[in-house]
């Protein structure tokens, strides 16, 4: 199943997807959005409709009252849990804990688990959502080991195993690089973690919804995800899967407060998901996320992956044909996500990105992508790269148009 050739987006006056190109009536030119690694866009129309329905017809606080609207809001939230549980191979939907994004989920996992003297292993390709919490914990006595990856962003699982110590408690690993898309050997590292009775945290911000994930097959104890990228939901949604090997008494909440449960007690509830969901949830956002996940389940993640592999292969082959363009990472569509980083010889990434935007309506991201360690690993620090990141609603026509734009910029150079 391929993404629709024509998707009209309500509420965007004068703009629509038409045969794969996003037309802006104001300027009369095609707009191409290649920044899905930062935030997935556009969303399926069903997602927008679900959010509008929640605001217009529901609007109540999930889990806080017994009237019909509150019950309906709680049902919508639970649908989001059920859909994500099905997507990730989770047996109990209540082990899906909601928050604002993958960053909050990673902070909960790292700060909630690690104590002074604990040892944690991670890689040189991690996003700052992992590295900054770890550096803060390091200043408080947590010991951090960083395994160096290859210049393509790859990781040898044996290098992880070689770092294990008697005090090691956790392995934290990005599933796919947000800079070059390189897929990490999650299943192999998961088996190593189980063999040594360690906990395994996976940052799935770049893969949830775009690449098959099975927490049992991957021996994953903690899975951080965000809703606004390949899961096709809105910003302000995300969460953490907490596996049965996690002792929730040892995973301390980031926040404590009202949960709608055990209101007679002044201690935080000790059961899932309430222990980690204080305060009002983003009901309207979760309505959109539930619908985005339902859309993905209907399409099938395997179909999403196949579509993105085909587009990535087309993009990589096109970039290779443009003289002066240097591509980073594996340069193999099967071994990465639909995220591709490159530079143009003799030009700063910022200049390339500005020209793509202002002259050709190609939206992308340049610089360090909140991952300085990854750029040091691939040799592009401190300037960074130009990053094109495609999504399920990206098309072959967009890839061709973006390549033509880049080739024009290179010729002018």
C-alpha positions, 0 to 999 in steps of 0.5 A, spaced: 500 500 500 502 506 497 501 513 500 495 517 497 497 521 491 492 526 493 491 528 500 487 535 501 489 538 508 483 542 511 485 548 515 491 550 510 488 555 506 491 555 499 495 549 500 494 542 498 498 535 497 497 534 489 501 529 486 506 528 491 508 536 491 505 541 496 503 547 493 503 554 496 498 558 492 501 564 495 508 563 491 505 559 486 511 553 487 511 546 490 513 546 497 517 540 499 518 538 506 524 533 508 524 535 515 521 529 518 526 527 523 525 533 526 517 532 526 513 528 521 508 532 516 503 533 514 499 528 518 493 524 515 487 528 515 484 523 519 488 525 525 486 532 524 479 530 524 480 526 531 483 532 534 477 537 532 472 531 534 475 531 541 475 539 542 468 540 539 465 533 542 469 531 548 473 536 551 473 533 558 479 531 563 480 523 562 480 519 568 478 525 573 470 524 573 465 519 572 460 523 567 460 521 560 464 526 557 470 524 561 469 516 560 469 518 553 476 522 554 479 516 558 476 511 552 480 515 547 486 515 551 486 507 552 485 506 545 492 510 544 495 505 549 492 499 545 494 501 539 501 503 541 501 496 545 499 492 538 505 496 534 510 495 539 508 487 541 507 489 548 502 484 552 499 489 557 497 496 554 498 499 561 505 499 561 505 504 556 506 511 560 504 517 556 508 524 556 510 530 552 515 526 548 521 522 547 525 527 551 521 526 557 521 519 557 528 518 556 529 523 562 524 518 566 528 512 564 535 515 566 534 519 572 529 515 575 533 509 575 540 511 575 543 512 582 550 514 584 555 509 583 551 505 577 554 504 570 551 506 564 553 504 557 551 508 551 554 510 544 557 516 540 551 516 536 546 518 541 542 524 541 542 530 546 536 527 549 540 521 552 547 525 552 545 531 556 541 527 562 547 522 562 552 528 563 548 531 569 547 524 572 555 523 571 556 530 575 552 526 581 556 520 581 553 515 575 559 512 571 558 513 563 561 509 558 561 511 551 562 506 545 565 509 539 561 508 533 564 507 525 564 513 521 558 510 518 555 511 524 555 503 525 556 499 532 559 493 533 555 489 539 561 486 542 564 493 543 558 494 548 559 487 551 567 489 552 565 495 557 560 491 561 563 492 569 560 489 575 557 496 577 553 496 570 546 497 570 543 499 564 545 500 556 542 506 553 542 506 545 539 510 540 535 505 535 537 509 529 541 515 528 537 522 527 543 524 523 545 519 518 539 514 519 544 508 521 540 502 524 543 500 530 544 492 532 538 493 537 536 485 538 544 483 538 545 488 544 538 486 547 541 479 548 547 481 551 543 485 556 539 479 558 545 475 558 548 479 563 542 481 567 542 488 565 536 493 563 536 495 556 533 502 554 532 504 547 531 511 544 526 509 538 524 517 536 526 515 529 523 508 528 517 508 532 512 507 526 517 507 521 521 501 522 518 494 525 519 494 533 518 488 537 520 489 545 520 482 546 524 480 540 529 485 541 529 484 549 527 491 550 526 493 557 524 501 556 522 504 549 522 511 549 517 514 543 515 520 540 508 521 537 509 527 532 514 523 527 513 517 524 507 515 529 503 521 525 501 524 531 501 531 534 507 534 537 506 534 545 505 526 545 510 521 546 511 516 552 515 510 555 514 503 555 516 500 561 517 492 561 516 487 566 523 486 568 523 494 571 521 494 578 517 500 579 519 501 586 526 503 583 524 507 577 522 514 580 517 518 577 519 525 574 513 528 577 508 527 582 501 529 583 494 528 581 492 522 577 485 521 579 486 515 582 487 513 590 485 521 591 484 519 599 492 518 599 498 523 599 503 518 596 504 517 589 500 511 586 505 505 585 501 502 579 502 503 572 501 507 568 498 512 574 505 512 578 508 516 572 502 520 569 501 526 574 497 531 572 492 532 566 494 528 560 494 531 553 487 528 551 486 532 544 493 530 542 492 523 544 486 523 540 490 525 534 496 520 536 491 514 537 488 515 530 495 516 527 497 509 530 490 506 527 492 509 520 499 505 521 496 499 523 491 499 517 497 500 512 502 496 516 509 498 518 512 493 513 509 497 508 511 504 511 518 501 511 518 498 504 516 505 501 521 509 505 527 504 503 525 505 496 525 513 496 531 512 500 534 508 495 532 513 489 535 519 493 542 516 495 542 514 487 541 521 485 545 524 490 551 520 488 550 523 481 551 530 483 558 532 483 561 535 489 556 532 494 558 528 499 554 523 503 555 520 510 552 514 513 551 507 510 549 509 503 545 503 503 537 504 504 536 497 507 541 499 513 538 506 515 532 510 515 529 515 510 534 520 513 540 522 509 545 527 511 550 530 506 554 536 504 556 540 498 564 541 497 565 549 497 559 551 501 557 551 508 551 547 510 547 553 512 548 556 505 545 550 502 539 549 506 538 557 505 538 556 498 534 550 498 528 554 502 528 561 499 529 559 492 526 552 491 521 551 497 525 545 499 524 544 507 530 541 511 535 541 517 542 543 517 547 544 522 548 539 528 541 536 529 542 536 537 547 530 536 554 533 536 557 526 538 554 523 532 557 529 528 564 528 531 563 520 529 562 521 522 567 527 521 562 533 520 563 537 527 562 543 528 559 545 521 554 539 521 551 537 515 544 538 510 539 533 512 534 530 508 529 526 512 523 523 508 516 520 511 511 515 509 507 521 505 513 523 501 513 521 494 518 519 488 516 526 485 518 530 491 525 526 491 526 528 484 524 535 484 529 536 490 535 533 487 533 537 481 534 543 486 540 541 489 543 540 482 542 547 480 545 550 487 551 545 485 552 548 478 551 555 480 557 554 485 
